[in-house]
């Protein structure tokens, strides 16, 4: 039996992409090479009230954590100044361009303000002994708020401490304040508090139990926006109003940085890796780095890919972009680039082409500026990905895929159907999808997302995918074609949708027993025998997948951890694989023996599905996933 969720294939994430104000649209003003230092990447960017940009990173030619700030003109063409700050814990920029920092000095923590020239010291105040990492924020009047363990001290515009607020329940490693300085929020791992008008702290209850507090910001109306990691390990955004009531909670995988504008809109930038990311009014086709904007009610205003983005994690360190909001909702994104998007202007920074510390030839840094532009041209059809793993890359005949974009179909999604006598339709809600002109079966059609099936006749080496809605054809995408592009369906991107031998859903509370079978579900496994028509349902005698496949498993690489690691990866042959009765051709169920996993002292923590292509040499691997095993 195939779980109903796999038969529906109507992704719930498609719905939130449509509730957006149509008038909001960011356009690309320019992109240029950004600063980079071998072995170091920018850690922070911010903008002042004039739109000038301040880039914080480790100084070239220095060791340790010595930091430099580069002030760049709003048009990106001129370096106004560069200065060495020493070894600050936190740095902020005032609206007038003055620099505020907190740093260690002779075992004490000091606060300091520099003039807008970046060098003149206006005042320095000793705060007391260093007590670990300290959050810091500055309001629009120049008052500075600094976390000292369980306290927050407030310094007036002249640098004098004029108030101390003590919290007995929460540290202040992360600190935020609204522009007026009337709402102060402090937090640390698993803890968040808000300062009341009476000068005491009150706890903030989140809908998602907090494990890691990545960032917090306060909107002008006092709403608090959290970017954090839940106790379940997933990243999320949450907004809480001034009364403590939740406004929205959104899953936010891949998010690296967050910022708010003067209207209270939330901006996030992140890295999607090889997976697709739901878009709305994208300025570029699928890539790796994306920018999302959420209205105060949580509706999506825009989600766009940033052209040519790249992940620093591929080059020996982790860097997924930084973001700064300037006046009039101008947005600066600083990210690594793969070089596929040439700069629209030449700024003051040279293209980086030397070797990184790890000895790997790394990419350049790129600076992107976006601002509101209702006439900007967007990309209607932006992405194609595996419907199970969401992975970008080559596609395979018979694979269930998702297409993402804007204006692809009706606002209200339509789920299609099939019977043993009638395959899934190739037209629904005015939508048609073609691969090299061949109409494809449709499973789900909606403005922002279409789920479809690659026709079995697609042979490659490339194919052109086009969408027509109400007789109007969108832009088309080109994709490489391979024999197999496997993806395993999961509940949350990690845990496989799997059935135990008794037909019940595999879960932590219902793990697979020793000497039993487990069934997982996948797509993109290549040809089946006997073949079926595009979009047809499988009926007895059931076809089988023809390419050999096996599961590959290994243990988490935790040196000296408990349980001990399993260095070697093991291979487990599948007992059977092919479409289940009543499922569409291209959706396969794979039966495996759970006892195989117990051949090791410690069962594998991660699995992937490997398909051996007909050449006998090429092997395609699926996304990694886990299943629940008794005693694990």
LINMOGI-V863114 format. One record per pair of residues at least 12 apart in sequence whose ideal C-beta (glycine too) atoms are under 6 Angstrom apart, sorted by the first residue. I is the first residue (numbers start at 1). J is the second residue. Records with the same first field share a line. If there is no record, write none. Layout:
# LINMOGI-V863114
I=J + J
This chain:
# LINMOGI-V863114
2=580 + 583
3=497
6=489 + 521
9=443 + 444 + 451
10=415 + 444
13=278
14=446 + 448 + 449
16=300
17=278 + 280 + 300 + 448
18=411 + 447
19=299
20=280 + 299 + 300 + 301
24=301
25=281 + 374 + 376
26=302 + 370
27=373 + 376
28=283 + 370
29=369 + 371
30=76 + 344 + 345 + 369
31=343 + 344 + 366 + 368
32=76 + 343 + 345 + 347 + 367
33=343 + 349 + 351 + 364
34=334 + 349 + 365 + 366 + 367
35=70 + 349
36=352 + 365
37=58 + 60
38=356 + 357
39=357
40=57 + 58
41=312 + 319
42=55 + 57 + 322 + 334
43=56 + 57
44=56
45=322 + 324 + 332 + 334
46=93 + 324
47=324 + 326
48=93 + 95 + 97
49=95 + 327
51=74 + 326 + 327 + 330
52=71 + 74
53=72 + 332
54=69 + 71 + 93
55=70
56=69 + 91
59=84
65=87
67=85 + 88
68=84
69=83
70=82
76=347
77=347
79=348
81=118
83=118 + 119
85=101
86=103
87=103
88=101 + 103
89=102 + 103 + 134
90=102 + 136
92=138
94=138 + 142
95=140
97=116
98=113 + 116
99=114
100=113 + 138 + 144
102=134 + 136 + 146
104=130
108=126
109=127 + 130
110=124 + 126
111=125 + 127 + 144 + 146 + 155
112=124
123=159
125=159
131=148 + 149
133=173
134=146 + 147
135=147 + 172 + 173 + 174 + 175
136=175
137=175 + 176 + 177
139=177 + 179 + 181
140=179
142=157
143=156 + 181
145=175 + 177 + 184
147=172 + 175 + 186
150=167 + 171
151=164 + 166
152=165 + 172 + 186
165=195 + 199
167=193 + 201
170=191 + 193
171=188
172=186
173=188
174=187 + 213 + 216
176=216 + 217 + 218
177=218
178=218 + 220
179=220
183=218 + 222
185=216 + 218 + 224
187=213 + 216
189=212
190=210
192=204
204=240
206=238
207=246 + 249
208=230 + 236 + 249
209=231
210=228
211=229 + 230 + 231
212=228 + 229
213=228
214=227 + 228
215=227 + 258
217=260
219=260 + 264
222=242
223=239 + 241
224=240
225=239 + 266
226=238
227=258
235=252 + 253 + 255
236=251 + 252
237=250 + 252
248=298
254=270 + 271 + 272
255=268 + 270
256=269 + 270 + 320 + 321
257=269 + 322 + 323
259=323 + 325
261=325 + 329
264=296
265=293 + 295
266=294
267=293 + 323
268=292
269=291 + 321 + 323 + 333
270=290 + 320
271=288 + 289 + 311 + 320
272=288 + 290
274=391 + 392
275=390 + 391
276=383 + 385 + 390 + 392 + 404
277=290
279=303 + 382 + 404
280=300 + 302 + 303 + 406
281=302 + 378 + 406
282=304 + 305 + 379 + 382
283=304
284=305 + 307
285=379 + 382
286=382 + 383 + 392
287=305 + 309
288=309 + 311
289=306 + 309 + 321 + 335
290=305
291=304 + 306
306=333 + 368
307=341
308=337 + 338 + 340 + 341
309=335
310=336 + 337 + 338 + 363
312=336
315=356 + 360 + 362
316=358
321=333 + 335
322=334
329=372
330=371
331=370
332=369
333=368
334=367
336=363 + 365
337=363 + 364 + 366
338=363
351=364
352=364
380=405 + 406 + 407 + 474 + 475
381=405 + 467 + 474 + 475 + 477
382=404 + 405
383=404
384=401 + 403 + 477 + 479
385=402
386=487 + 524
387=400 + 401 + 402 + 451
388=487 + 488 + 489 + 523
389=487 + 623
394=480 + 482 + 485
395=454 + 479 + 485
396=482 + 484 + 485 + 524
397=454 + 456 + 458
398=456 + 586
399=454 + 485 + 523 + 524
400=453 + 523 + 586
402=451
403=450
404=449
408=450 + 467
409=429 + 431 + 445 + 446 + 447 + 469
410=429
411=447
413=446
414=428 + 429 + 445
415=444
416=428 + 442 + 443
418=537
420=537 + 539
423=533 + 535 + 536
424=441 + 535
425=442
426=439 + 441
428=442 + 445
429=445
430=469 + 470
431=445 + 469
432=468
433=452 + 467
434=466
435=455 + 458 + 463 + 465
436=463 + 464
438=455
440=452 + 453 + 455
441=453 + 534 + 535
453=535 + 586
455=534
456=534
458=481
460=481
462=478 + 480
463=479 + 481
464=476 + 478
465=477
483=526 + 613
484=525 + 526 + 547 + 611 + 613 + 620
485=524
486=522 + 524 + 525 + 609 + 611 + 620 + 622
487=523 + 524 + 622 + 623
488=520 + 522 + 609 + 622 + 623 + 625
489=521
490=625
495=626
496=520 + 625 + 627
497=521
498=518 + 520 + 627
499=519
500=512
501=516 + 517
506=627 + 628
507=628
508=628
511=628 + 629 + 630
512=594 + 629
513=630
514=595 + 598
515=595
516=594
517=591 + 593
518=592 + 594 + 627
519=589 + 591
520=590
521=589
522=588 + 609
523=586 + 587
525=545 + 588 + 611
526=547
527=546
528=543 + 545
529=543 + 546
530=543
532=585
536=585
537=582 + 584
538=579 + 581 + 583 + 585
542=578
543=578 + 579
544=578
545=577 + 578 + 588
547=611 + 612
548=612
549=574 + 577 + 611
550=571 + 573 + 610
551=572 + 592 + 607
552=569 + 571 + 608 + 610
553=570 + 604 + 607
554=566 + 569 + 604
555=602 + 604 + 605
556=605
563=602
566=600
572=596
574=590 + 592
575=591
576=591
577=590
597=629
603=629 + 632
606=624
607=625
608=621 + 622 + 624
609=622
